[in-house]
Amino acid sequence: MLEVNGLVKRFGGFTAVDNVSFKVEQGEILGLIGPNGSGKSTIFNMLSGFFPPTAGSIRLQGQELAGVPPHAIIHQGIGRTFQIPRPFHRLSIFENVALAGFYGQNRPTRAKAFASAERALTLVGLPLDRAAMVDGLGAAGLKKLELAKALATEPKLLLADESLGGLDEHEMDQAADMLNKIRNELGVTIIWVEHIMGVLMRIVDRVMVLDHGEKIAEGLPSAITGDPRVVEVYLGSDATAVQAMAAARG
């Protein structure tokens, strides 16, 4: 579905992403992990059009997207969430999601955007009451709102950026299960950037690991957590617990 070849991003003399290539199959959940500063967010920003690549190719179902602006990429079927939710607080929950539908869908009608908003809110478990305001949401609710906004654009590929940040253990499990539900019920392919390894390893099909802008490993969760370089640069003291979770995942 998605094929990335030789992706490079330089900021002046600094190379944030260095010759990264990978594929994502239809219906797959790929976990994208690595230490802070490893290039994860930069890759998301290139995939979603916020940064043009310095070099390389991004093809979604055969369509070249490298250098295409965000509004055109979202119309091609790539939606994303953000680490820090920034909703419009003067709009209701429903209006925030419907607005995403208007922006993200190609030539939407009012009825279509509203219908997409209702489907997205139902799926993530947020109220359909059009008077319910954003200020009533806690951390978990805001993460659900981010997902609902992305889903209202009707994506083929969802870029989920740290969907577990700020949540307690129970909320993390719920959010992870929600991503799995989105894949299973909507057929949406997902790339998931996350630092909470134990939860991520329970859900993803494959994992790709970055370090200093380079891809250092890629494979099944059980293989990745047994890779000595991954343990050294990323898993550290959490390796044993993460390895156990990955082994249970298979």
C-alpha positions in Angstrom: 0.0 0.0 0.0 2.7 2.5 1.1 6.2 2.3 -0.3 8.9 4.6 0.9 12.4 4.6 -0.8 15.5 6.4 0.2 13.8 9.1 2.3 16.1 11.9 3.3 15.5 15.1 5.2 18.2 17.7 5.9 17.8 20.9 7.9 20.8 22.9 6.8 23.8 20.8 7.7 21.8 18.4 10.0 20.4 15.2 8.6 17.3 14.2 10.5 16.3 11.3 8.3 19.0 9.4 6.4 18.1 7.1 3.5 15.1 5.3 5.1 13.1 2.8 3.1 10.2 0.7 4.1 6.8 -0.7 3.0 3.5 -1.0 4.7 0.9 -3.6 3.5 -2.8 -3.0 3.3 -4.5 -3.6 6.7 -1.2 -3.7 8.6 -0.3 -1.9 11.8 3.4 -0.9 11.7 5.0 0.3 14.9 7.6 3.1 14.4 9.9 3.4 17.4 13.2 4.9 18.5 14.7 7.3 21.0 13.7 11.0 21.1 15.4 12.7 18.1 15.6 9.6 16.0 13.5 10.9 13.1 10.1 9.5 13.8 8.2 12.8 13.8 10.2 14.0 10.8 9.1 10.9 8.8 5.4 11.6 9.8 5.8 15.2 8.7 7.1 14.1 5.3 4.4 11.4 4.9 1.7 14.0 5.6 3.2 16.8 3.5 4.3 19.2 6.3 8.0 18.8 5.2 9.1 18.2 1.6 11.7 15.4 1.5 15.2 16.4 0.6 15.4 13.2 -1.4 13.5 10.0 -1.8 10.1 8.7 -2.9 6.7 8.3 -1.1 4.2 6.2 -3.0 0.7 5.5 -1.7 -1.0 2.9 -3.9 1.3 3.8 -6.7 0.7 7.6 -6.4 3.8 9.7 -5.8 3.3 12.0 -2.8 6.8 13.3 -2.1 6.6 17.1 -2.0 2.8 17.1 -2.3 1.2 19.7 0.0 -0.8 18.5 3.1 -4.3 19.3 1.7 -3.6 17.2 -1.4 -2.1 14.4 0.6 -5.1 14.2 2.9 -7.3 14.0 -0.1 -5.2 11.0 -1.3 -6.1 9.2 1.9 -3.4 9.9 4.5 -4.8 11.2 7.9 -2.9 11.8 11.1 -3.2 12.5 14.7 -0.8 14.8 16.7 1.0 14.2 20.0 -0.6 17.3 21.6 -4.3 17.7 20.8 -5.1 21.3 19.9 -8.9 21.4 19.3 -11.0 24.5 18.7 -12.3 25.2 22.2 -15.1 27.5 21.0 -16.5 24.7 18.8 -18.3 21.6 20.1 -16.9 18.1 20.0 -19.1 17.4 17.0 -18.1 20.6 15.2 -14.4 19.9 15.6 -14.8 16.5 14.0 -17.2 17.7 11.3 -14.7 20.5 10.4 -12.0 17.8 9.9 -14.4 16.0 7.6 -15.0 19.2 5.5 -11.3 19.8 5.3 -10.1 16.3 4.8 -12.6 14.8 2.3 -12.3 15.5 -1.3 -15.3 17.7 -2.4 -17.4 16.9 0.7 -21.0 17.9 1.1 -22.4 19.0 4.4 -24.4 15.8 4.8 -21.3 13.7 4.0 -19.1 15.5 6.5 -21.7 15.3 9.2 -22.2 11.6 8.6 -18.5 10.9 8.7 -18.3 12.9 12.0 -21.1 10.8 13.5 -19.5 7.5 12.5 -16.1 8.6 13.8 -17.5 9.8 17.2 -19.5 6.5 17.6 -16.4 4.4 16.8 -14.2 6.2 19.4 -16.9 6.4 22.0 -17.4 10.2 22.2 -20.9 11.8 22.6 -23.0 12.6 19.5 -24.7 15.4 21.4 -23.9 18.4 19.3 -23.9 20.7 22.3 -21.1 18.8 24.1 -18.0 21.0 24.4 -14.3 20.1 24.2 -13.6 21.6 27.6 -15.4 18.7 29.3 -12.9 16.2 27.9 -9.9 14.8 29.9 -6.7 13.5 28.5 -8.2 10.3 27.2 -11.1 12.1 25.7 -8.8 14.5 23.8 -6.9 11.6 22.4 -10.2 10.1 21.2 -11.1 13.4 19.7 -7.8 13.4 17.7 -8.6 9.9 16.4 -12.2 11.0 15.5 -10.9 14.0 13.6 -8.5 11.9 11.6 -11.1 9.3 10.9 -13.6 11.9 9.7 -11.2 12.6 6.8 -11.9 8.9 5.7 -8.2 7.9 5.5 -6.8 4.8 3.9 -3.6 5.2 6.0 -3.6 6.6 9.5 -0.5 8.1 11.1 -1.1 7.7 14.8 1.4 9.9 16.7 1.9 8.9 20.4 -1.8 8.1 21.1 -0.9 6.9 24.6 0.8 10.0 25.9 -0.6 11.3 29.2 -2.9 8.3 29.8 -3.1 6.0 32.7 -2.5 2.2 32.3 -6.2 1.4 31.7 -6.6 4.3 29.3 -3.5 3.2 27.4 -5.0 -0.3 26.9 -8.3 1.2 25.7 -6.5 3.5 23.2 -4.4 0.6 21.9 -7.5 -1.5 21.5 -9.1 1.4 19.7 -6.4 1.5 17.1 -6.8 -2.3 16.5 -10.6 -1.7 16.2 -10.0 1.0 13.6 -7.9 -1.4 11.6 -10.3 -4.4 11.9 -13.6 -2.6 11.4 -12.6 0.1 8.9 -9.8 -1.6 7.1 -7.5 1.4 7.8 -3.8 0.8 7.6 -1.9 2.3 10.5 1.6 3.5 11.2 1.9 4.1 15.0 4.7 6.1 16.7 4.8 5.3 20.4 7.1 5.2 23.4 5.0 2.8 25.5 6.6 -0.3 24.3 4.7 -2.9 26.3 1.4 -1.8 24.9 2.6 -1.2 21.4 4.1 -4.7 21.1 0.7 -6.2 22.0 -1.0 -4.6 19.0 1.4 -4.1 16.1 2.1 -6.6 13.3 5.7 -5.3 12.6 8.1 -2.8 14.1 10.6 -0.5 12.5 13.3 1.1 14.7 15.1 4.4 14.0 18.3 5.8 15.6 19.8 9.1 14.7 17.7 9.2 11.5 18.7 5.7 10.3 16.7 2.5 10.2 18.5 0.0 12.4 16.0 -2.8 12.6 12.7 -4.0 11.1 10.6 -7.1 11.7 8.2 -9.0 14.0 7.9 -7.7 17.6 9.6 -10.8 19.0 12.5 -10.4 16.6 12.9 -6.7 17.3 13.1 -7.0 21.1 15.8 -9.7 20.7 18.0 -7.5 18.5 21.0 -6.5 20.6 21.3 -3.1 18.9 17.7 -2.2 19.6 18.1 -3.3 23.3 21.3 -1.1 23.5 20.0 2.1 22.0 16.3 2.0 23.0 14.8 -0.6 25.2 17.5 -0.4 27.9 16.3 -1.4 31.4 12.8 -2.1 30.1 14.0 -4.8 27.7 12.9 -7.8 29.8 9.4 -6.6 30.2 9.0 -5.6 26.6 10.5 -8.9 25.4 8.0 -10.8 27.4 5.2 -8.8 25.9 6.5 -9.2 22.4 6.9 -13.0 22.9 3.3 -13.2 24.0 2.3 -11.3 20.8 4.4 -13.6 18.6 
